[in-house]
Amino acid sequence: MHSFDTVTHDTGWRVIHLPSVDSTNTEAARLRDDGGDARVAVVADEQTAGRGRGGRSFVSPPGGLYVSLLVSARLEDLPGGLTAALALATAEAVEQASGVACGIKWPNDLWVERRKLGGILLEAAGPELPVVAGIGLNLRAVPGALDADDRALTTALDAEAGRSVSRPELLGGLLRLVDACVTDLGHPERRGALEEAWRRRLIFVGEL
């Protein structure tokens, strides 16, 4: 039986598990501004004011994986390189935990077939500080608060896998893959392979 405490032990990341929070990105940014280092993960059972790209809201009811990571990144890797590395890590973690093939819709969304599973939001505060990387994935169900059009284009991992996917197991795999992908991003001899793996997962390429 995996738990979030087990994830801390197994990965070396400091995992902070909260029942409810306005935004895991906001909480992670507060920890960073208070002197928190990289390799901290703030995970919540629900968000009451989750944020998405372009100032949009990210509907985050109980039953998803909502986590914000403090990640060290080079200035030249922001935002594109780090976004690609995190998207690749997330897609691979989804597949490892569920057996479901996961694609990347440029620049920061995770899709299964032709429906959105989740997304990534980066927020940087300066060259000397860790980046806040928010990752949100629908696990148990498609959020009911979405309008009909968005619901038709959204999916949840349990439905795709045909079983309940463990949140701690998924998070543990994600953190290990984030470590690997971010490390590869900083090594010229491995960066090319990372970029190629990311390109292979891109979907809707060439579609209008």
Backbone as CSV, one residue per row, in Angstrom:
resi,resn,N_x,N_y,N_z,CA_x,CA_y,CA_z,C_x,C_y,C_z
1,MET,0.852,-1.193,0.000,0.000,0.000,0.000,0.889,1.246,0.000
2,HIS,0.852,1.975,-1.083,1.658,3.184,-1.171,0.992,4.317,-0.397
3,SER,1.826,5.194,0.179,1.344,6.412,0.818,2.268,7.541,0.407
4,PHE,1.852,8.764,0.663,2.706,9.892,0.311,3.969,9.911,1.170
5,ASP,3.910,9.370,2.399,5.122,9.231,3.205,6.102,8.269,2.543
6,THR,5.567,7.217,1.945,6.408,6.266,1.231,7.105,6.943,0.056
7,VAL,6.391,7.862,-0.612,6.982,8.571,-1.747,8.195,9.378,-1.295
8,THR,8.075,10.058,-0.162,9.209,10.809,0.374,10.393,9.876,0.613
9,HIS,10.134,8.744,1.231,11.202,7.787,1.540,11.840,7.232,0.274
10,ASP,11.011,6.920,-0.724,11.504,6.237,-1.922,12.209,7.169,-2.904
11,THR,11.832,8.444,-2.930,12.356,9.355,-3.955,13.339,10.390,-3.433
12,GLY,13.313,10.657,-2.128,14.158,11.709,-1.586,13.563,13.103,-1.712
13,TRP,12.419,13.217,-2.369,11.713,14.489,-2.415,10.986,14.715,-1.085
14,ARG,10.897,15.953,-0.687,10.069,16.308,0.471,8.638,16.493,-0.017
15,VAL,7.759,15.568,0.338,6.368,15.606,-0.101,5.500,16.162,1.020
16,ILE,4.789,17.243,0.724,3.870,17.872,1.671,2.451,17.610,1.172
17,HIS,1.695,16.825,1.933,0.346,16.430,1.523,-0.685,17.245,2.303
18,LEU,-1.547,17.944,1.569,-2.579,18.783,2.173,-3.952,18.306,1.710
19,PRO,-4.943,18.259,2.613,-6.292,17.849,2.194,-6.907,18.808,1.181
20,SER,-6.749,20.105,1.437,-7.339,21.109,0.555,-6.489,22.369,0.587
21,VAL,-6.373,23.048,-0.559,-5.583,24.262,-0.648,-6.162,25.103,-1.776
22,ASP,-5.976,26.419,-1.714,-6.473,27.226,-2.822,-5.756,26.862,-4.113
23,SER,-4.422,26.824,-4.074,-3.622,26.452,-5.230,-2.310,25.860,-4.738
24,THR,-1.963,24.694,-5.240,-0.674,24.115,-4.850,0.478,24.987,-5.341
25,ASN,0.305,25.670,-6.471,1.348,26.581,-6.941,1.561,27.726,-5.960
26,THR,0.478,28.270,-5.435,0.590,29.352,-4.456,1.308,28.871,-3.210
27,GLU,0.971,27.676,-2.735,1.597,27.140,-1.531,3.076,26.840,-1.781
28,ALA,3.396,26.277,-2.943,4.791,26.000,-3.257,5.593,27.296,-3.383
29,ALA,5.001,28.327,-3.971,5.683,29.618,-4.089,5.949,30.226,-2.718
30,ARG,5.010,30.051,-1.804,5.217,30.565,-0.440,6.394,29.852,0.217
31,LEU,6.467,28.544,0.053,7.588,27.788,0.613,8.904,28.241,-0.002
32,ARG,8.915,28.437,-1.314,10.125,28.921,-1.997,10.535,30.290,-1.465
33,ASP,9.582,31.189,-1.332,9.888,32.540,-0.883,10.332,32.577,0.572
34,ASP,9.974,31.546,1.318,10.428,31.418,2.709,11.775,30.702,2.808
35,GLY,12.392,30.443,1.663,13.711,29.832,1.657,13.745,28.366,1.294
36,GLY,12.616,27.832,0.831,12.578,26.423,0.475,13.445,26.107,-0.731
37,ASP,14.085,24.953,-0.695,14.954,24.518,-1.779,14.166,23.705,-2.809
38,ALA,14.872,23.297,-3.853,14.272,22.436,-4.865,14.003,21.042,-4.293
39,ARG,13.284,20.258,-5.074,12.894,18.885,-4.733,11.929,18.851,-3.549
40,VAL,10.982,19.802,-3.586,9.832,19.806,-2.693,8.588,19.639,-3.563
41,ALA,7.663,18.793,-3.132,6.413,18.566,-3.855,5.240,18.839,-2.917
42,VAL,4.379,19.765,-3.300,3.165,20.061,-2.542,1.999,19.404,-3.269
43,VAL,1.355,18.430,-2.626,0.254,17.707,-3.249,-1.007,17.907,-2.419
44,ALA,-2.141,18.124,-3.089,-3.399,18.372,-2.395,-4.488,17.450,-2.935
45,ASP,-5.434,17.100,-2.058,-6.568,16.287,-2.485,-7.513,17.087,-3.369
46,GLU,-7.587,18.399,-3.139,-8.385,19.277,-3.989,-7.795,20.675,-3.949
47,GLN,-8.085,21.453,-5.003,-7.738,22.864,-5.039,-9.036,23.667,-5.148
48,THR,-9.127,24.739,-4.397,-10.323,25.574,-4.470,-10.160,26.735,-5.443
49,ALA,-8.920,27.009,-5.844,-8.672,28.090,-6.803,-7.480,27.720,-7.680
50,GLY,-7.550,26.524,-8.276,-6.473,26.072,-9.142,-6.324,26.976,-10.359
51,ARG,-5.075,27.117,-10.818,-4.810,28.019,-11.941,-4.295,27.238,-13.145
52,GLY,-4.708,27.692,-14.320,-4.236,27.115,-15.561,-3.499,28.151,-16.392
53,ARG,-3.130,27.760,-17.592,-2.374,28.630,-18.479,-3.216,29.828,-18.914
54,GLY,-2.558,30.985,-19.046,-3.226,32.183,-19.527,-4.217,32.777,-18.556
55,GLY,-4.034,32.488,-17.256,-4.927,33.042,-16.252,-6.245,32.315,-16.102
56,ARG,-6.424,31.225,-16.832,-7.667,30.470,-16.716,-7.670,29.651,-15.424
57,SER,-8.865,29.280,-14.981,-8.970,28.430,-13.797,-8.754,26.975,-14.200
58,PHE,-8.275,26.178,-13.250,-8.113,24.739,-13.453,-9.009,24.051,-12.437
59,VAL,-10.093,23.475,-12.919,-11.081,22.858,-12.027,-10.449,21.647,-11.348
60,SER,-10.471,21.645,-10.011,-9.665,20.672,-9.253,-10.445,20.067,-8.091
61,PRO,-11.519,19.314,-8.371,-12.275,18.694,-7.292,-11.539,17.496,-6.710
62,PRO,-11.992,16.962,-5.578,-11.364,15.755,-5.044,-11.345,14.642,-6.095
63,GLY,-10.247,13.911,-6.137,-10.172,12.798,-7.064,-9.157,12.958,-8.166
64,GLY,-8.355,14.025,-8.121,-7.287,14.200,-9.101,-5.930,14.179,-8.418
65,LEU,-4.878,14.246,-9.238,-3.536,14.454,-8.703,-3.168,15.895,-8.982
66,TYR,-3.062,16.690,-7.923,-2.717,18.105,-8.027,-1.439,18.320,-7.231
67,VAL,-0.346,18.601,-7.932,0.944,18.700,-7.264,1.749,19.832,-7.884
68,SER,2.459,20.561,-7.034,3.378,21.596,-7.491,4.774,21.277,-6.981
69,LEU,5.731,21.330,-7.891,7.104,20.964,-7.592,7.987,22.197,-7.580
70,LEU,8.963,22.218,-6.667,10.033,23.202,-6.726,11.199,22.548,-7.455
71,VAL,11.538,23.121,-8.618,12.509,22.506,-9.518,13.616,23.506,-9.842
72,SER,14.862,23.074,-9.730,15.986,23.906,-10.161,16.081,23.856,-11.680
73,ALA,16.280,25.031,-12.301,16.365,25.088,-13.759,17.300,26.203,-14.178
74,ARG,17.973,25.984,-15.288,18.819,27.020,-15.855,17.949,28.032,-16.590
75,LEU,18.386,29.281,-16.614,17.611,30.338,-17.252,17.345,30.016,-18.717
76,GLU,18.335,29.420,-19.393,18.167,29.134,-20.818,17.166,28.015,-21.085
77,ASP,16.758,27.287,-20.056,15.773,26.219,-20.222,14.349,26.672,-19.911
78,LEU,14.181,27.973,-19.640,12.854,28.493,-19.297,12.281,29.323,-20.435
79,PRO,11.005,29.121,-20.768,10.154,28.066,-20.208,10.168,26.770,-21.014
80,GLY,10.615,26.861,-22.294,10.390,25.754,-23.215,11.043,24.444,-22.836
81,GLY,12.352,24.476,-22.523,13.054,23.241,-22.218,12.508,22.539,-20.996
82,LEU,12.282,23.297,-19.931,11.771,22.685,-18.706,10.349,22.183,-18.904
83,THR,9.517,22.946,-19.619,8.158,22.483,-19.889,8.176,21.157,-20.638
84,ALA,9.042,21.042,-21.640,9.137,19.798,-22.406,9.593,18.641,-21.521
85,ALA,10.599,18.885,-20.676,11.103,17.832,-19.795,10.024,17.363,-18.829
86,LEU,9.276,18.289,-18.259,8.227,17.927,-17.306,7.055,17.235,-18.001
87,ALA,6.722,17.691,-19.209,5.642,17.036,-19.954,6.016,15.600,-20.283
88,LEU,7.259,15.390,-20.700,7.711,14.037,-21.004,7.696,13.165,-19.751
89,ALA,8.201,13.701,-18.629,8.204,12.946,-17.376,6.784,12.573,-16.960
90,THR,5.853,13.501,-17.109,4.466,13.242,-16.701,3.826,12.190,-17.597
91,ALA,4.026,12.303,-18.902,3.447,11.324,-19.823,3.998,9.926,-19.539
92,GLU,5.294,9.831,-19.292,5.885,8.520,-18.997,5.391,7.977,-17.659
93,ALA,5.213,8.872,-16.673,4.702,8.434,-15.365,3.282,7.906,-15.486
94,VAL,2.459,8.576,-16.280,1.086,8.113,-16.507,1.100,6.710,-17.097
95,GLU,1.942,6.483,-18.093,2.001,5.168,-18.719,2.502,4.101,-17.752
96,GLN,3.523,4.418,-16.968,4.062,3.445,-16.029,3.037,3.039,-14.971
97,ALA,2.266,4.010,-14.489,1.324,3.734,-13.402,0.023,3.100,-13.885
98,SER,-0.340,3.332,-15.155,-1.667,2.923,-15.616,-1.670,2.009,-16.828
99,GLY,-0.578,2.004,-17.597,-0.574,1.269,-18.857,-1.266,1.997,-19.990
100,VAL,-1.671,3.240,-19.754,-2.390,4.032,-20.757,-1.404,4.927,-21.502
101,ALA,-1.422,4.863,-22.837,-0.547,5.713,-23.643,-0.959,7.174,-23.489
102,CYS,0.028,8.035,-23.277,-0.243,9.441,-23.002,0.565,10.300,-23.971
103,GLY,-0.095,11.256,-24.618,0.557,12.164,-25.539,0.654,13.564,-24.971
104,ILE,1.407,14.407,-25.675,1.629,15.790,-25.261,1.054,16.707,-26.332
105,LYS,0.181,17.597,-25.932,-0.324,18.645,-26.823,0.449,19.921,-26.491
106,TRP,1.270,20.353,-27.435,2.128,21.516,-27.218,1.299,22.725,-26.789
107,PRO,1.758,23.507,-25.769,3.061,23.325,-25.123,3.024,22.574,-23.800
108,ASN,1.828,22.427,-23.182,1.872,21.988,-21.784,0.707,21.110,-21.349
109,ASP,0.015,20.466,-22.285,-1.135,19.638,-21.911,-0.850,18.166,-22.143
110,LEU,-1.439,17.310,-21.324,-1.348,15.854,-21.447,-2.688,15.335,-21.947
111,TRP,-2.644,14.544,-23.009,-3.864,14.028,-23.624,-3.782,12.519,-23.766
112,VAL,-4.944,11.876,-23.683,-5.092,10.457,-23.988,-6.031,10.366,-25.186
113,GLU,-5.532,9.742,-26.261,-6.263,9.762,-27.533,-6.512,11.233,-27.897
114,ARG,-7.760,11.660,-27.973,-8.045,13.038,-28.369,-8.828,13.768,-27.277
115,ARG,-8.477,13.429,-26.013,-9.123,14.096,-24.883,-8.075,14.476,-23.840
116,LYS,-8.292,15.623,-23.218,-7.322,16.175,-22.282,-7.376,15.450,-20.944
117,LEU,-6.206,15.079,-20.455,-6.081,14.450,-19.144,-5.626,15.445,-18.085
118,GLY,-4.805,16.422,-18.469,-4.305,17.381,-17.486,-3.373,18.380,-18.135
119,GLY,-2.690,19.138,-17.295,-1.809,20.168,-17.805,-0.726,20.551,-16.818
120,ILE,0.177,21.411,-17.297,1.335,21.864,-16.535,1.375,23.384,-16.559
121,LEU,1.714,24.001,-15.434,1.840,25.454,-15.341,3.137,25.794,-14.618
122,LEU,4.050,26.480,-15.319,5.307,26.936,-14.717,5.182,28.374,-14.263
123,GLU,5.765,28.670,-13.087,5.818,30.034,-12.573,7.207,30.263,-11.983
124,ALA,7.973,31.147,-12.625,9.338,31.453,-12.185,9.358,32.813,-11.502
125,ALA,10.282,32.968,-10.545,10.370,34.214,-9.784,11.729,34.882,-9.886
126,GLY,12.693,34.248,-10.515,14.025,34.835,-10.608,15.055,33.780,-10.894
127,PRO,16.212,34.168,-11.435,17.212,33.190,-11.881,17.836,32.374,-10.762
128,GLU,17.789,32.853,-9.519,18.434,32.135,-8.416,17.455,31.277,-7.616
129,LEU,16.174,31.292,-7.983,15.160,30.600,-7.201,14.598,29.403,-7.963
130,PRO,14.174,28.351,-7.243,13.527,27.229,-7.929,12.262,27.676,-8.653
131,VAL,11.964,27.006,-9.747,10.730,27.236,-10.495,9.603,26.441,-9.843
132,VAL,8.418,27.036,-9.779,7.228,26.309,-9.347,6.595,25.673,-10.576
133,ALA,6.463,24.359,-10.561,5.881,23.617,-11.682,4.635,22.897,-11.192
134,GLY,3.478,23.409,-11.571,2.218,22.795,-11.190,1.779,21.763,-12.213
135,ILE,1.373,20.591,-11.736,0.903,19.521,-12.605,-0.448,19.048,-12.077
136,GLY,-1.450,19.055,-12.945,-2.786,18.602,-12.555,-3.277,17.528,-13.502
137,LEU,-3.730,16.405,-12.956,-4.225,15.285,-13.762,-5.567,14.807,-13.216
138,ASN,-6.524,14.563,-14.100,-7.793,13.972,-13.693,-7.581,12.476,-13.487
139,LEU,-7.925,11.981,-12.307,-7.764,10.552,-12.038,-9.108,9.848,-11.925
140,ARG,-9.901,10.191,-10.925,-11.103,9.429,-10.632,-12.224,9.681,-11.635
141,ALA,-12.382,10.937,-12.073,-13.499,11.270,-12.962,-13.223,12.604,-13.641
142,VAL,-13.956,12.858,-14.717,-13.917,14.172,-15.349,-14.629,15.163,-14.434
143,PRO,-14.017,16.322,-14.132,-14.666,17.280,-13.229,-16.057,17.674,-13.702
144,GLY,-17.030,17.560,-12.810,-18.409,17.851,-13.168,-18.681,19.313,-13.434
145,ALA,-17.806,20.209,-12.945,-18.042,21.642,-13.116,-17.701,22.149,-14.512
146,LEU,-17.085,21.318,-15.343,-16.771,21.740,-16.700,-18.050,21.878,-17.525
147,ASP,-18.030,22.803,-18.492,-19.196,22.910,-19.361,-19.209,21.726,-20.328
148,ALA,-20.309,21.578,-21.031,-20.520,20.381,-21.844,-19.445,20.215,-22.915
149,ASP,-19.052,21.311,-23.549,-18.043,21.222,-24.606,-16.699,20.762,-24.056
150,ASP,-16.299,21.331,-22.907,-15.029,20.935,-22.301,-15.084,19.499,-21.794
151,ARG,-16.226,19.090,-21.243,-16.348,17.707,-20.750,-16.161,16.707,-21.885
152,ALA,-16.654,17.036,-23.058,-16.539,16.123,-24.195,-15.099,15.942,-24.644
153,LEU,-14.242,16.905,-24.310,-12.836,16.851,-24.714,-11.911,16.528,-23.548
154,THR,-12.474,16.022,-22.455,-11.702,15.746,-21.244,-11.893,14.293,-20.834
155,THR,-10.855,13.716,-20.237,-10.952,12.340,-19.762,-10.313,12.221,-18.388
156,ALA,-10.438,11.041,-17.789,-9.848,10.750,-16.482,-9.096,9.423,-16.571
157,LEU,-8.016,9.317,-15.835,-7.123,8.176,-15.986,-7.765,6.857,-15.563
158,ASP,-8.543,6.861,-14.491,-9.181,5.617,-14.063,-10.072,5.044,-15.160
159,ALA,-10.815,5.925,-15.841,-11.705,5.464,-16.909,-10.900,4.875,-18.058
160,GLU,-9.768,5.496,-18.375,-8.943,5.003,-19.477,-8.253,3.691,-19.107
161,ALA,-7.856,3.561,-17.843,-7.142,2.357,-17.403,-8.080,1.213,-17.049
162,GLY,-9.339,1.537,-16.762,-10.284,0.515,-16.336,-10.054,0.042,-14.912
163,ARG,-9.375,0.862,-14.116,-9.113,0.521,-12.712,-8.723,1.795,-11.977
164,SER,-8.639,1.677,-10.651,-8.233,2.821,-9.839,-6.709,2.918,-9.813
165,VAL,-6.180,4.042,-10.257,-4.739,4.281,-10.272,-4.339,4.957,-8.963
166,SER,-3.324,4.431,-8.308,-2.866,4.959,-7.023,-2.214,6.329,-7.198
167,ARG,-2.703,7.318,-6.467,-2.077,8.640,-6.524,-0.644,8.624,-6.010
168,PRO,-0.349,8.016,-4.857,1.054,7.977,-4.422,1.964,7.241,-5.401
169,GLU,1.486,6.142,-5.978,2.309,5.420,-6.947,2.593,6.290,-8.164
170,LEU,1.567,6.984,-8.655,1.744,7.865,-9.800,2.701,9.002,-9.462
171,LEU,2.549,9.593,-8.276,3.428,10.687,-7.877,4.866,10.209,-7.724
172,GLY,5.059,9.037,-7.122,6.414,8.526,-6.954,7.118,8.331,-8.285
173,GLY,6.414,7.734,-9.236,6.994,7.572,-10.562,7.271,8.904,-11.224
174,LEU,6.356,9.848,-11.064,6.544,11.175,-11.643,7.796,11.848,-11.097
175,LEU,8.001,11.809,-9.791,9.151,12.494,-9.200,10.467,11.865,-9.658
176,ARG,10.499,10.544,-9.746,11.716,9.896,-10.243,11.995,10.282,-11.692
177,LEU,10.962,10.368,-12.499,11.137,10.728,-13.907,11.471,12.211,-14.065
178,VAL,10.926,13.066,-13.205,11.314,14.484,-13.230,12.807,14.605,-12.955
179,ASP,13.295,13.908,-11.944,14.739,13.928,-11.655,15.533,13.540,-12.901
180,ALA,15.122,12.452,-13.557,15.869,11.955,-14.713,15.795,12.918,-15.888
181,CYS,14.601,13.430,-16.182,14.432,14.300,-17.350,15.108,15.650,-17.155
182,VAL,15.017,16.219,-15.963,15.668,17.509,-15.711,17.183,17.339,-15.760
183,THR,17.693,16.221,-15.255,19.135,15.948,-15.360,19.552,15.841,-16.823
184,ASP,18.783,15.106,-17.628,19.102,14.962,-19.047,19.077,16.309,-19.761
185,LEU,18.167,17.184,-19.345,18.054,18.501,-19.966,19.350,19.290,-19.838
186,GLY,20.081,19.073,-18.762,21.298,19.826,-18.517,22.559,19.196,-19.084
187,HIS,22.439,18.037,-19.755,23.601,17.354,-20.328,23.472,17.330,-21.851
188,PRO,24.338,18.060,-22.564,24.218,18.136,-24.025,24.162,16.775,-24.704
189,GLU,24.906,15.799,-24.185,24.943,14.501,-24.846,23.648,13.712,-24.640
190,ARG,22.832,14.081,-23.633,21.568,13.379,-23.397,20.354,14.221,-23.764
191,ARG,20.565,15.513,-23.937,19.445,16.402,-24.228,18.778,16.044,-25.561
192,GLY,19.576,15.672,-26.542,19.009,15.324,-27.836,18.042,14.162,-27.754
193,ALA,18.390,13.138,-26.986,17.504,11.986,-26.825,16.217,12.378,-26.118
194,LEU,16.323,13.277,-25.124,15.130,13.762,-24.433,14.219,14.506,-25.409
195,GLU,14.799,15.374,-26.212,14.002,16.135,-27.172,13.325,15.227,-28.183
196,GLU,14.021,14.182,-28.621,13.430,13.244,-29.565,12.282,12.472,-28.929
197,ALA,12.441,12.047,-27.678,11.369,11.344,-26.973,10.158,12.249,-26.806
198,TRP,10.416,13.535,-26.537,9.317,14.510,-26.418,8.604,14.657,-27.754
199,ARG,9.337,14.778,-28.852,8.712,14.941,-30.176,7.846,13.737,-30.537
200,ARG,8.287,12.551,-30.158,7.512,11.346,-30.491,6.154,11.340,-29.804
201,ARG,6.039,12.041,-28.704,4.765,12.062,-27.974,3.850,13.211,-28.397
202,LEU,4.310,14.106,-29.245,3.477,15.234,-29.648,2.284,14.758,-30.477
203,ILE,1.125,15.313,-30.203,-0.079,14.986,-30.938,-0.624,16.234,-31.620
204,PHE,-1.522,16.032,-32.571,-2.145,17.115,-33.350,-1.131,17.866,-34.194
205,VAL,0.034,17.297,-34.425,1.051,17.992,-35.208,0.574,18.151,-36.651
206,GLY,0.617,19.371,-37.179,0.205,19.642,-38.544,-1.279,19.824,-38.735
207,GLU,-2.081,19.649,-37.656,-3.528,19.841,-37.775,-3.880,21.310,-37.570
208,LEU,-4.863,21.775,-38.273,-5.322,23.154,-38.125,-6.290,23.269,-36.971
